[in-house]
Amino acid sequence: VESVETQVLVVGGGLNGLASALFLSQQGVSVQLVEKNDTTARLLRAAGVTARTMELLQQIGLEPEIREQGLRLVPGEHWREKNSPTNLLPRAILGAKKLADIGNESAFVMEEGSLEVEGVSPQEPTWCGQDKLEPMLIREATKRGAEIHFHTEFVSYTQDADGVSAVVRDLGTGVERRINAKYLIAADGVTSPIREGLGITRTGHGTMGYVLSVLFAADLDSVVDGRRFLICYLLNQYAGLLHRFDDKRWVFGLFWDPKRYGDGEVSPEQAEEFVRGALGEQEIPLEVELVSKWRLAEEVAETYRVGRVFLVGDAAHVHPPAGGYGANSGMQDGHNLAWKIAAVLGGWAEDALLDTYFPERHPVGASTAYQAYLRQTTRSESDGAHPEMVNSTVVTTGYKYNSEAIVGGYDGPAFEHELNVDGRPGFRVPHVWVGKDGAKVSTTELAVREFVLLAGPEGQTWVDGAVAAAGALGVPLKAYRVGADLDDLDAEFTARTGITGTGAVLVRPDGFVGWRGAEGAPDPAAVLEGVLKQITAR
Ligand SMILES: Cc1cc2nc3c(=O)[nH]c(=O)nc-3n(C[C@H](O)[C@H](O)[C@H](O)COP(=O)(O)OP(=O)(O)OC[C@H]3O[C@@H](n4cnc5c(N)ncnc54)[C@H](O)[C@@H]3O)c2cc1C
């Protein structure tokens, strides 16, 4: 059997496995990825890309392409406009008894979802289906050296103190290969055979129902009178949700009641009947292209790491699609793990840094799943907002970490009720525009493959101390005074990060604040050496 050496083996080529492979290769880690399907996703699931995910993809250089291929989200109230430009998508979630209610404006708004990223992120969220995004991730990961093998099944593995040894099979030729890696990332989806094999249990509300997704072609624009919207819940005897797939096609997800519909296969003719019933359109030409049934569930794994194996994405946490969080949080999992793996493989962090993946990502995963659960279960016109429901921008951008790799972090829920990204350790660095080498960049873009110390304009001693400490420890780091080395374009840096002119924040390679010193201190090099040692588990 041919045998291949790599640093990380990723199992699963959905959005989250591909993103993990991309972020690892961005960190200079060698990656092999195997995916048993022979193509990327055909039936659209994830399409909402959050501002935070856009920040990460901007660092890859993908932002212009995603914006061009995707749709620009605009505030929900625009849904009432007729024939609005086809590259805009009002962020309105509507409810209606039949589709024609949208045409005559008797539909009601369930959630208008303001965008609220102004001042929070340099990026706007966008709408770009996984059918478009996945090929981009493959291309960029491959460009950075990752080897991505579709139509290849992960068969088995063993792990010991030195690494993981796996057997994979080419499904075209049947030929098996051995892949030896230091780590294994299980991005093998909600049914995760790797998670099941490890006996990892999950908690949560469990199965909440089933959905029959139907991809179909029809000209519905005439029915809605050219109005555009994110999702429409059709609330009648064929209850389900409708959204656009592309210019000609739509997806309808029927809430599947096994007692009523049974659990046999669904023919295209039956699917057409459901879609017509839900839309309230018996005459319009309509062609069903694809039908698939899936389980609606909220389940979060009780551990994300066993030895050299890590769970990422739906394998770690699954929840209803309401809110559009699933793939975004899975991509953030991969991003959290990538720099830590690179640091351990690069010899500048100890293995215990990898133990911080679970305490950082699990509370966020569980809290996000709960927010999706609340959104899924409060959907009728009379429900009103649930008191525990927090704004989507808080869910996707305002969460915090608390672990050994955050100095001065604190306990408490993963996100607060209000958005408060204010420079506290554990939160993503506040977004402030700075001038760097003549270009306008966000503080959220600065840390990629190294730590970045950002000091106030009088914080030169922190800059010198950081460079000395990082040098002594062999930790990659850059240091700047904002308002001196970098221009503080809106004169907001110290106020937004909660420091004085002599203070500093240390940003980890994933963009999260790992430590904050509100003002100057004696012996900055010793302070930062202690901080860097703690974060890197040395
Ligand atoms: C209707 C719907 C709408 C959604 N909308 C959004 C949205 O707007 N935004 C958002 O962020 N999320 C959304 N989600 C959630 C999102 O789709 C999922 O969270 C995400 O796609 C999961 O990605 P994944 O890579 O973790 O898993 P998957 O996409 O399930 O990928 C796992 C892969 O592993 C492969 N695999 C498994 N076993 C093996 C093996 N032994 N060998 C090789 N390969 C294997 C599988 O073939 C599969 O391709 C939505 C979900 C649904 C159902």
The ligand as a Gaussian input file, in Angstrom:
#p B3LYP/6-31G(d) Opt

LIG

0 1
 C      -31.544000      24.169000       4.671000
 C      -30.275000      24.575000       5.358000
 C      -29.857000      25.900000       5.287000
 C      -28.683000      26.302000       5.925000
 N      -28.283000      27.611000       5.819000
 C      -27.123000      28.006000       6.396000
 C      -26.643000      29.340000       6.244000
 O      -27.263000      30.185000       5.603000
 N      -25.448000      29.666000       6.837000
 C      -24.731000      28.741000       7.554000
 O      -23.669000      29.080000       8.071000
 N      -25.165000      27.467000       7.693000
 C      -26.331000      27.079000       7.139000
 N      -26.734000      25.785000       7.269000
 C      -25.898000      24.821000       7.994000
 C      -24.784000      24.310000       7.109000
 O      -25.300000      23.830000       5.904000
 C      -24.003000      23.220000       7.810000
 O      -23.695000      23.596000       9.131000
 C      -22.684000      22.967000       7.076000
 O      -22.891000      22.849000       5.696000
 C      -22.007000      21.743000       7.622000
 O      -20.767000      21.582000       6.984000
 P      -19.766000      20.435000       7.406000
 O      -18.614000      20.601000       6.483000
 O      -19.522000      20.468000       8.874000
 O      -20.549000      19.104000       7.144000
 P      -21.085000      18.425000       5.703000
 O      -21.357000      19.500000       4.758000
 O      -22.098000      17.493000       6.101000
 O      -19.775000      17.715000       5.214000
 C      -19.332000      16.484000       5.749000
 C      -18.687000      15.728000       4.624000
 O      -17.987000      14.590000       5.132000
 C      -18.045000      13.593000       4.161000
 N      -17.740000      12.293000       4.769000
 C      -18.390000      11.696000       5.800000
 N      -17.836000      10.498000       6.058000
 C      -16.796000      10.363000       5.197000
 C      -15.823000       9.335000       4.975000
 N      -15.795000       8.206000       5.703000
 N      -14.902000       9.516000       4.017000
 C      -14.904000      10.653000       3.268000
 N      -15.798000      11.651000       3.430000
 C      -16.731000      11.501000       4.382000
 C      -19.472000      13.681000       3.631000
 O      -19.580000      13.094000       2.349000
 C      -19.696000      15.182000       3.623000
 O      -19.474000      15.769000       2.353000
 C      -27.922000      25.365000       6.653000
 C      -28.337000      24.030000       6.731000
 C      -29.499000      23.634000       6.100000
 C      -29.924000      22.204000       6.207000

